[in-house]
Amino acid sequence: MKACGWIRKNNRGFTVAELAMTLAIIAILASLAIPSATNWLPNYRLRKALTDLRNNFQSARLAAVKSNCNCTITFNQDVGGITYDYAIFIDNNNDATFDAAETVIARVRWSDYNSDVRFDTTQGGGDGLDFTSVSFNSKGIPNTNGNVYLINTNGTDRRVGLSPAGMISIQ
């Protein structure tokens, strides 16, 4: 006997209407998420560039202490025919200028961050820098102090600061 007067068919799969509704919901959620992601990504890349710059400053400081000679960071530096936004090297002759015989520790271009990051040219005398180079001596003390100013495509600006005692911070 039939329980309620109807027989359940053995249906498998989804109807076209169910599939269309599911796709519509996914499309609406995606349209909400994509603008958020496009704003988030440049901010992430700026934070990454700032963290890398701070870590590279710290690496230069430690390299100076370890090698018992100056370690220099220069900005807009040519190394092997390629211009980098900054390069770090062991400065054997203490002239704060990169020479081909000196050991390069790191070299960075902002384009490595997908062109979302650049120097903030509204700061630091128009080039985004309070100094064009900084050298750490064998005690880890810098020869100058100041900031490196960065900005992303969203207009968010931050800086990496270097104190006279060699403390490095993101501000």
N, C-alpha and C positions, 0 to 999 in steps of 0.2 A: 504494500500500500504506500501511497505517496503521503509524505508528512504534511505539507502545506499546499498541495495542489500544484507545485511546480517542480521541475527536474533541473538540477544544476548540470550544465554541460561542462565537459572537461576542457576549459579554455586555457590556452597557453599564450604567453607574450603580452604585449601591450597594444592597446588600440591606438590609432593614429591621433585621436584627440588627446590621450594621455601623454603620448610622446611629444606632441606639439606644445602642450602645457609645460612639460618639464623643460624643454628647450627654451621656452619663453622666460621661465624663471631663471635659468642659468644665464641667459643673455642680459636680463635686468641686473643680476648680481655682478656680472662682469663689467657692465657699464658703470657701476658704482665703484668698483675696485680699481679700474685702470687709471682714472685721474689721481687717485690717492697714491698709487704706485709711482706715477710719473713725478709727483712732488717729493716723494720719499727718496727716490734713487739719487738725485743730486745732493741731498742732505747727507745721505749715507756716504757718498763718495767724498764729500768735504770732510766729514768726520774721519774717514780712512786716511785722507791726505794729511790732515792735522796730526793724527796719531803716528803715522809713518814719519813725518817731519820731526816730531818730538822724539821718537825712538832713534832716529838717525842723529839728532843732536846728542842724545845720550851715548850712542855708539861712538861718535867722534870724541866725546869727552873721555870715555873709557879707553879708546884706542890711544889717546895722547898719554894717559897715565901708564898704560901697558907698554907702549913703545918708548917711553921716556923722551919723547920729542913732540913738537907741535903737531896737532891735527887740525886741518882747516876745512871749513865749509864755505864754498864760494857760490854765489848765485849768478845765473845766466853764464854758465861756464862751458867752454868748448873742450871736449875730450874726444880725441881721435876723429876730428872732423864733424862731430855731432854736438849741437848746443843743447845742454841740459839746463833745466830750471835751477837745479843745484847739484853740486858734486862735493863729495867728501874725500879727502886724501891726506896721507901722511906727508907733512910739509917738512922734508928733510933739511932744506936750507932756510927755513923760517922767514920766507918772503911773502907768504900769503897769496902766492901765485902758483897755479898748477904748472909743473914742468913734466915733460914726457917720462922722465925717469922716476917720478914719484908714484907711490902705490895708491891706487884708487880704491876706496872702501865702498862707496855707493855713488850712484848717479841716477837722478830722477827727472822725469819730464811730467808736467801736469797732464799731458795728453794720455799718460798711462791711466788716468782716472776718467777716461772717456770724454775729455773736453768739458766736463762739468765743473772743473776747478781751475782757477787762475789766480795770479797775484791781484790784490785789490789795489788798483792804481789810484784810488781816491785817498789812500793812506800812505804814510811813510815817504813823503816827498814826491809822490807821483809814480813810484815804481813798486809800491807794496812792501818796501823794505826800509827798516831803520838803519841797516848796514848792508854793504855789498859782500862782505865776507866776515867771518869770525874764526879766530883760532883759539883752541884750547891748549894751554901749556901742559907740561908734564905733571902738574899738580891738579889738573882738571879745571883750572880757572880760565875763563874767557878773557880775551883782550878787549872786548867791548860788550855792551848789553843793548837790548832793544827788542823789537818785534818783527815777525814776518806775518804780513796780513794776507789772508786768502778770502776769496769769495766764490760762490757757486752760481749756476745759471738761475737759481731762484732768487738771488740777491741776498742770501744769507752770508754774513761775513763773520769770520773768527780770526784769531791770531795765536801764534805760538810765541811766547815771551821767554826771554833769556835774561836772568838777573845778573848783577855784577859778581855774585858769588857762584854763578854757574847753575842755578836752579832753572829748570825748564818746565814751562807750564802751558796748557792750552786755556785760552781765555775767550 
